[in-house]
Amino acid sequence: MRRVPVRIARSAAVCMTAAVTFAAGCSNNSEGGGSKEPNAGVAANKICDGTLDTSAAAALQRLSGTKQFDELTGTNEAGESNTFSVDRAIKHLHDSYSQRGTCWVYKTGDDSGRPLLEVRFSATRSHPSSSEEEESSTDTVEYPVGVFARTSRYGADLFFRCPTKATTDDAHVGDTDYVKAEMYSATGKMTGGSVSKDRMTVLNSMARAVADAGGCASAAALPMQIPAGKAH
């Protein structure tokens, strides 16, 4: 069993870009300690609690250039499994960043310690709009998915309508109308000729699974297939 570094260094450029739109790029992949078992890996449609449909599984394979994947194991600071679960993602929508359900995906055989991508979910009271982001965004593609969806050089965000209530009075976030799905994808590790759309395809498939399990699939109205995006 190989220990994953407690903190993965991100470049200043990642964090500066993430501060504008994409917070996922400045994340920490093992607040409570985690490890990645060296094994034969699993297929794309089995990773992240089986949330990738056929299109998303094919997209992940194109992005990675491989067909086998590993996921972070071990436990987080709350003593819960680091392996992604839709039920845990929903349970922790209103909790602090370190407690939120996250899927860390690694290419099988990659010993760099850096995940290919990270996806997490959180409850939010609002969402960006095209007019707010247009002035400050570069290298981005916006998609007509959910209430706001965009990819950048370092990741992707997808906001969708999903009213949820805080489970405790002292929750990090109170009652909200939206859920944010965010992805950090490692710079330089993506392959294929449709990186932006493939990342959104993966994120949308996972978001659809969370919306369905959370009872808000109708309100979220997330598509089965990703429509063409608009570059900025």
C-alpha positions in Angstrom: 0.0 0.0 0.0 1.5 3.3 -1.0 0.8 6.4 1.0 -0.6 9.4 -0.9 1.0 12.7 0.0 -1.0 14.6 2.6 -1.0 17.7 0.5 -0.5 17.9 -3.2 1.2 21.1 -4.3 -0.8 23.2 -6.7 0.8 26.0 -8.7 -0.1 29.6 -7.9 -1.6 29.8 -11.4 -4.1 27.0 -10.5 -5.2 28.7 -7.3 -5.5 32.2 -8.9 -7.6 30.8 -11.7 -9.7 28.8 -9.3 -10.4 31.9 -7.2 -12.3 33.4 -10.1 -14.6 30.4 -10.9 -13.2 27.0 -10.1 -12.4 26.3 -6.5 -11.6 22.7 -7.1 -8.1 23.4 -8.3 -6.9 24.4 -4.8 -8.1 21.3 -3.0 -6.4 18.9 -0.6 -6.7 15.3 -1.4 -6.2 13.6 2.0 -7.2 15.7 5.0 -7.6 12.6 7.1 -5.0 10.5 5.3 -5.6 8.2 2.4 -3.9 5.6 0.3 -4.2 4.1 -3.2 -4.0 0.4 -3.5 -1.7 -0.8 -6.3 -3.9 -3.2 -8.1 -5.4 -4.1 -11.5 -7.8 -1.2 -11.3 -11.4 -1.0 -12.2 -13.3 -0.1 -15.4 -14.5 3.5 -15.9 -18.1 2.6 -15.3 -17.3 1.3 -11.9 -15.3 4.3 -10.6 -16.9 6.9 -8.4 -19.7 4.7 -7.1 -20.7 3.7 -10.6 -21.9 7.2 -11.5 -20.5 7.3 -15.0 -22.9 6.3 -17.7 -21.8 4.9 -21.0 -20.9 8.3 -22.5 -19.1 9.5 -19.4 -17.1 6.2 -19.1 -16.0 6.6 -22.7 -15.1 10.3 -22.0 -13.0 9.3 -19.0 -11.1 6.8 -21.1 -10.4 9.4 -23.8 -9.3 11.9 -21.1 -6.9 9.4 -19.5 -5.8 7.3 -22.4 -6.4 4.2 -20.3 -9.3 1.9 -19.4 -8.4 1.0 -15.8 -8.6 3.3 -12.8 -8.0 3.5 -9.0 -9.7 5.5 -6.4 -8.4 6.9 -3.1 -9.0 4.6 -0.1 -8.4 5.0 3.6 -10.5 7.4 5.7 -11.0 11.2 6.1 -10.7 13.3 9.2 -14.3 12.3 10.1 -13.4 8.7 10.0 -15.4 8.0 6.9 -14.2 6.2 3.8 -12.4 8.3 1.2 -13.9 6.1 -1.5 -16.7 8.1 -3.2 -20.3 7.3 -2.3 -23.4 9.1 -3.7 -25.1 8.7 -0.4 -22.2 10.3 1.5 -22.0 13.1 -1.0 -25.7 14.0 -0.4 -25.3 13.6 3.4 -22.4 16.1 3.4 -23.7 18.7 0.9 -24.1 21.3 3.7 -20.9 20.5 5.5 -17.4 22.0 5.4 -15.1 21.6 2.4 -13.1 18.8 4.0 -16.1 16.7 4.8 -17.8 16.9 1.4 -18.1 13.7 -0.7 -15.2 13.6 -3.2 -14.1 11.2 -5.9 -10.3 11.1 -6.5 -9.6 9.2 -9.7 -6.1 7.9 -10.6 -4.9 6.1 -13.6 -3.9 2.6 -12.7 -0.1 2.3 -12.6 0.4 6.1 -12.1 2.7 6.5 -9.2 2.9 10.3 -9.3 0.6 10.7 -6.3 -1.5 13.2 -8.3 -5.1 12.3 -9.2 -6.2 12.5 -12.8 -9.3 14.4 -11.5 -11.2 15.2 -8.4 -15.0 15.7 -8.2 -17.0 17.0 -5.2 -20.4 18.3 -4.5 -21.7 21.1 -2.2 -24.9 23.0 -1.5 -25.0 26.6 -2.6 -27.5 29.5 -2.3 -26.6 31.0 -5.7 -24.8 30.4 -9.0 -22.7 32.5 -11.4 -24.1 33.9 -14.6 -22.5 34.4 -18.0 -22.5 38.1 -17.7 -20.7 37.9 -14.4 -18.0 35.6 -15.7 -17.5 36.9 -19.2 -15.1 39.7 -18.4 -12.6 37.8 -16.2 -12.7 34.3 -17.9 -10.1 33.0 -20.3 -9.7 29.6 -21.9 -13.3 28.7 -20.9 -16.2 26.9 -22.6 -19.7 27.5 -21.3 -22.4 24.8 -21.7 -26.2 25.1 -21.6 -26.4 22.5 -18.8 -28.1 23.1 -15.4 -28.3 26.7 -14.4 -24.6 27.3 -15.1 -21.8 25.1 -16.4 -18.3 25.9 -17.6 -14.9 24.3 -18.1 -11.6 26.0 -17.8 -8.0 25.0 -18.2 -7.9 23.6 -14.7 -11.4 22.2 -14.1 -15.1 22.5 -14.4 -18.1 23.7 -12.5 -21.8 22.7 -12.9 -24.5 24.3 -10.9 -28.0 22.7 -10.9 -31.3 23.3 -9.2 -31.7 21.0 -6.2 -33.4 22.5 -3.1 -31.9 20.9 0.0 -32.2 21.6 3.8 -29.3 21.8 6.2 -29.3 18.7 8.5 -28.2 20.6 11.6 -28.5 24.1 13.0 -24.8 24.7 12.9 -24.3 23.4 9.3 -21.6 25.1 7.3 -24.3 26.1 4.7 -28.0 26.6 5.5 -30.9 25.7 3.3 -30.1 26.2 -0.3 -31.7 26.0 -3.8 -28.7 24.7 -5.8 -26.0 22.1 -5.8 -22.5 22.7 -7.2 -20.6 19.9 -8.8 -16.9 20.9 -9.2 -14.0 19.2 -10.9 -10.3 19.7 -10.7 -8.4 18.0 -13.6 -4.7 17.8 -13.6 -3.0 20.1 -16.1 -1.1 18.2 -18.7 -2.7 14.8 -17.9 -5.7 15.1 -20.1 -5.6 13.5 -23.6 -7.9 13.4 -26.6 -9.3 16.0 -28.9 -12.4 16.9 -26.9 -11.1 17.6 -23.4 -13.6 20.3 -22.5 -16.7 18.4 -23.5 -15.4 15.1 -22.1 -14.8 16.7 -18.7 -18.3 18.2 -18.7 -19.7 14.8 -19.8 -18.1 13.1 -16.8 -19.2 15.9 -14.4 -22.8 15.9 -15.7 -23.1 12.2 -15.4 -22.0 12.3 -11.8 -24.3 15.2 -11.1 -27.3 13.4 -12.6 -26.6 10.5 -10.3 -26.5 12.8 -7.2 -29.7 14.6 -8.4 -31.5 11.4 -8.9 -30.5 10.0 -5.5 -31.3 13.4 -3.9 -34.8 13.5 -5.3 -34.3 16.5 -7.4 -33.7 15.0 -10.9 -36.8 16.8 -12.3 -35.7 20.2 -11.0 -32.1 19.7 -12.1 -33.2 18.8 -15.6 -29.7 17.7 -16.5 -29.3 16.2 -20.0 -28.4 12.7 -21.0 -25.9 14.1 -23.6 -23.9 17.3 -23.5 -24.9 19.9 -26.1 -22.3 22.0 -27.9 -20.5 24.6 -25.8 -19.6 28.3 -26.4 -16.0 29.2 -26.1 -14.9 32.5 -24.4 
